[in-house]
Amino acid sequence: MMIKRNIILFAALLISVSVWAQPLNRVTGKIMLDVAEEQMEEGDIYNALEWYEKGYKEERDPEVAYTIAKLHYEIRDYGKAEKWYERVVTRNYRKTKNPYLPEARFNYARALKMNGKYPEAIAEFNSFIGESEDEALKAMAQNEIAGAEMVNGMEQRKDLFVEHAGKNVNSKSSEYSPIAVGTEVMYFTSIKADEVVEVSRTGEDHLARAYSAAKQGDGWGEPVELNQNINRPGFHVGNLSASPDGQTLYFTRQQLSGNSLSESNLYMSNKVDGEWGPANELNGVNGDYISKQPVVGELYGGEVIFFVSNRPGGFGGFDIYYATNKGEGIFGEPVNLGNTINTASDDETPYYIDGKLYFSSEGHPGLGGFDIFASEWNGSNWSAPENMGKGFNSSLDDLYFTIDEKGANGFLTSNRPNKDYKSLKGKTCCNDIYTVSIPEIVLDLAATTFSGGKPLTGAKVALFEIVDGVKTVVDDKTNGDGNDFAYPLRADRAYEIVASKSGYQDAVAQFNTVGKVTSESITKKLDLKFVPPPPPPPPPPVKDEFIVIKENQPIVLENIFYDFDDDKILTEAEKDLYTIQDLMNRYPEMVIELSSHTDSRGNGSYNQRLSQQRANSAKNWLVAKGIVESRIKAVGYGEAQIRNHCTNGVKCEDDEHRFNRRTEFKIISGPTSITIEKKRLKKK
């Protein structure tokens, strides 16, 4: 693995491989794409992505756009994956047919779902089903729709607290397999890298290692590497679990080929005089395939090891198996758990306790990528897996769930974004460890907002926890339809709640849960006083011929309009565009946003795409007239900024709808104000 290379190395590479016939001061798009391919062959996805994106700017090759979208999805940068897949799906790369449909639409829908955009994802999955002839993928799309629809009406348990485990145990890269050893120690694995690591780098500094961390107040202390009986030089160590008595540690030793797992075998180590002894390979379960994620369980009255493998005979991807422990590190023939648990996709990270199997799956209907499920063993069969719901699961990947015998404390890992902790590359690249707690007593807050004794809707209510006089926000919500707000609370805590709304004075209340020993719902009525708006300032004196346009002030371009369902610039529209061209030439440092808006009629996603195409058309007109492309940001707002009452479902005359169909420009950098003849443009 290697720390990211710099551009100097690339320059040397160019000279050495393929560019003797090229001018050294001109790196062509083809060369950039050749370098991207070389980086991919080396398994260096991050550098490959950079060069693919640079090459695309030069070549505008649709196949490259599709490759970029797939790579962003692979590294779990779902925000960028969504944008690139949208580009592939919405652009007609051939006049008669887009060659990347319908598969690109399926992937676009998955990216939307991973970003929590469930209605949009459902629409794209349905479009894919209508276009595709691939029955297997269509079945997967139906499964994805079922998961997305399941989100509606799903509420998080009031007694569930899922909290980031903090910077001591979580690095900017990924952490895996957190387990409790006793009540005061956590074991986990991580590379502990704070920089992008490439697969061509070798060395002990960039191997996944097993760590322990002791509880420290409400958090965790600095991690300490386990001894070399566990962390063997030259191997990645992962997938930790412990026997119920804490005297045996199970784990994997692994090798990578590029970014892919090429070798993974199961090992165990017993404690000797309080230290982990020599590691022994589990006899009977390893072979010429991947075996990983071992965890102790019980079936048919005997001890078994559950584990995950891609060995032949499964249902697809990685499946969960069990093997009976015969003693002395010898295990029986692995048995697949069957299609109640396993699916055609990946099913991983099993954890067994008290007759219940928890695991993560991409194949059962879920909220995002990997979701956590639970299934109970009745002595002969597994029950249908139950999705654990919000909190346990997010729209992203949630894995390695564990819980103690009381069902009160445990862990999971997730790449859900966290505004307080940065990941290595993007917001969702990497898994962090989260603590899970379910208190025995349930405390919650039911707050309501009023003004003058009447319910007040549309308020924002923020809940703060107070520790040593320092306030930390726990949650904040806005209720546009009602005036009720609900929050789970923790025992022995001090809280403050603040309700706010524009035009009203904040309402504040403090309370605590100190000493409460039974479940209770605390109610708070927050009365916000109406603050009359100040009288409007007197109108400015009328100026005869000129107006001043200030930065970020939208200006309506009255003459720019389009034929129905089209984005071509009409001759009548060029009057205003010539005015913009003149302004851009007069103010060469000025950068503008050129935006297009539709009325509320029609499909929202379609309106969004049409408005973006129209904004792009106006931009392209100006660029063709010599305006530098980077000085114009084209934005399509669709029906997001309706200027009157004619929103979705409201019956309006066509003139009223026409008021919302417009093109605008505003200064976003450069001069803070400009002066122009009043008759040429109209303020919004």
Sequence and secondary structure as in RCSB ss.txt:
>XXXX:A:sequence
MMIKRNIILFAALLISVSVWAQPLNRVTGKIMLDVAEEQMEEGDIYNALEWYEKGYKEERDPEVAYTIAKLHYEI
RDYGKAEKWYERVVTRNYRKTKNPYLPEARFNYARALKMNGKYPEAIAEFNSFIGESEDEALKAMAQNEIAGAEM
VNGMEQRKDLFVEHAGKNVNSKSSEYSPIAVGTEVMYFTSIKADEVVEVSRTGEDHLARAYSAAKQGDGWGEPVE
LNQNINRPGFHVGNLSASPDGQTLYFTRQQLSGNSLSESNLYMSNKVDGEWGPANELNGVNGDYISKQPVVGELY
GGEVIFFVSNRPGGFGGFDIYYATNKGEGIFGEPVNLGNTINTASDDETPYYIDGKLYFSSEGHPGLGGFDIFAS
EWNGSNWSAPENMGKGFNSSLDDLYFTIDEKGANGFLTSNRPNKDYKSLKGKTCCNDIYTVSIPEIVLDLAATTF
SGGKPLTGAKVALFEIVDGVKTVVDDKTNGDGNDFAYPLRADRAYEIVASKSGYQDAVAQFNTVGKVTSESITKK
LDLKFVPPPPPPPPPPVKDEFIVIKENQPIVLENIFYDFDDDKILTEAEKDLYTIQDLMNRYPEMVIELSSHTDS
RGNGSYNQRLSQQRANSAKNWLVAKGIVESRIKAVGYGEAQIRNHCTNGVKCEDDEHRFNRRTEFKIISGPTSIT
IEKKRLKKK
>XXXX:A:secstr
 EE   HHHHHHHHHHHT TTS TT   HHHHHHHHHHHHHTT HHHHHHHHHHHHHHH  HHHHHHHHHHHHHT
T HHHHHHHHHHHHHS SSSS  TTTTHHHHHHHHHHHHTT HHHHHHHHHHHHHH   HHHHHHHHHHHHHHHH
TTT    TT EEEE  TTT  SS EEEEEEETTTEEEEEE   SS EETT  SGGGS EEEEEEEETTEE   EE
  TTTS TTSEEEEEEE TTS EEEEEEEEEETTEEEEEEEEEEEEETTEE   EE BTT SSS EEEEEEEEET
TEEEEEEEE  TTSSSSSEEEEEEEEETTEE   EE  TTT  SS EEEEEEETTEEEEEESSS  SSSSEEEEE
EB SS B   EE  BTTB SS EEEEEE TTSSEEEEEE    TTS  SSSSSSS EEEEEE  SS EEEEEEEE
ETTEE  S EEEEEEEETTEEEEEEEEE SS SEEEEEE TT EEEEEEE TTEE EEEEEE TT  S EEEEEE
EE EE             SSEEEEETT  EEETT    TT     GGGHHHHHHHHHHHHH TT EEEEEEE  S
 S HHHHHHHHHHHHHHHHHHHHHTT  GGGEEEEEEETSS SSS  TT    HHHHHTT EEEEEEEES SEEE
EETTT EE 
